[in-house]
Amino acid sequence: MLAVCATLAGVANIASPAHAADNGAWSASPTQQGTFTARQFFFLELAPGATIKDSITIKNAGQVDQPLDIYTADAFNIESGAGFALRKRGDKNTDVGSWITLDQEKVVVGPNGGKTIVPFSLTVPRGVTPGDHAGGVVTIEPAPAPQGDVSQVQIQRALGVRVYVRVAGPLTPALSITKVTVSAKPARLPFVGQQGGTTVTYTVRNSGNVRLTADREITLKGLFGRTLRNTGKGPIPEILPGSTVTLTESFPKAPVIDQITATVKLTAADGKVSTSGSASTFVVSLAFLILLALLIIGIVLAVWWRRREAGLVAKMAQEAGPLTPTGDGI
């Protein structure tokens, strides 16, 4: 069995915050232009039909020659977690990946800091929808050849350089929370032992034509509006146009018995786009219910026993009748 993990290696690197791709063996980044600040990725603003030329620079950190294949790919958001990823080699490209033409598709980069510049041209087709489009240029090790007949797992490393293209035309940012679910594990007992936890999962869709980041704020409330937790504002990953992603966050502690309502609010970085959603769940600790039931039963039995004892004493007093003098007193 030959397991080639090119896609996983590429996604793992590309899904992290945008920076010059580097896996310790080699790095790939946009070629620096003169004295301008080094670019983390390509961001191009073009009209339909326009063509631009640019290049990537590949540097070898190893001590031997580094052969690499190069290909272009469309970008997408990983559904779970919203990571930025590029399609694997051989997949059909319909967006930025199909707009780029590389001057070279194979290179050998010299050792000890050697570098190779790979030029490319990008042409925006006419009739393309306005707004943001995303793709990338991927550098990848050649596929390893199986050795012998034994089962093998071989890793194929890859790095991607992001390419964002904003096509001229009307921009319509739109972000919506389409679903929220909340699940909770209650604390077993108040202040004692396992204190449970709450998990909030929410689905977000970018139905506009602009890539968006947003600040999220999650509020957990109990019965009568009690605030159990407020996360404050924090960023979510960038969501590409047309993408639907699912994000999950977990929080420690939960009440032993309560109705928990989770409200998720997203506000885009520019403050112009805002959306929210909520869901509720009821939690109850079985251990707490059993303990509470035993306590109630104990109280009921104690009251019944006291009343029974009082009744017996009263009955015995009634049966004994009134006390009469014996005549021997003074």
HELIX and SHEET records of a PDB file:
HELIX    1   1 ALA A    6  ILE A   14  1                                   9    
HELIX    2   2 VAL A   96  TRP A   99  1                                   4    
HELIX    3   3 LEU A  223  GLY A  225  5                                   3    
HELIX    4   4 LEU A  286  ALA A  320  1                                  35    
SHEET    1   A 2 LEU A   2  VAL A   4  0                                        
SHEET    2   A 2 GLN A 152  GLN A 154  1                                        
SHEET    1   B 5 ALA A  21  ASP A  22  0                                        
SHEET    2   B 5 TRP A  26  PRO A  30 -1                                        
SHEET    3   B 5 THR A  51  ASN A  60 -1                                        
SHEET    4   B 5 LYS A 115  THR A 123 -1                                        
SHEET    5   B 5 ILE A 100  LEU A 102 -1                                        
SHEET    1   C 5 PHE A  42  LEU A  46  0                                        
SHEET    2   C 5 ALA A 158  VAL A 167  1                                        
SHEET    3   C 5 GLY A 131  ILE A 140 -1                                        
SHEET    4   C 5 GLN A  66  ASN A  77 -1                                        
SHEET    5   C 5 PHE A  84  LEU A  86 -1                                        
SHEET    1   D 5 PHE A  42  LEU A  46  0                                        
SHEET    2   D 5 ALA A 158  VAL A 167  1                                        
SHEET    3   D 5 GLY A 131  ILE A 140 -1                                        
SHEET    4   D 5 GLN A  66  ASN A  77 -1                                        
SHEET    5   D 5 LYS A 106  VAL A 109 -1                                        
SHEET    1   E 3 LEU A 175  LYS A 185  0                                        
SHEET    2   E 3 GLY A 197  ASN A 206 -1                                        
SHEET    3   E 3 THR A 244  PRO A 252 -1                                        
SHEET    1   F 3 THR A 227  ASN A 230  0                                        
SHEET    2   F 3 ALA A 214  LYS A 221 -1                                        
SHEET    3   F 3 GLY A 234  PRO A 235 -1                                        
SHEET    1   G 4 THR A 227  ASN A 230  0                                        
SHEET    2   G 4 ALA A 214  LYS A 221 -1                                        
SHEET    3   G 4 ILE A 257  ALA A 268 -1                                        
SHEET    4   G 4 SER A 274  VAL A 284 -1                                        
END                                                                             
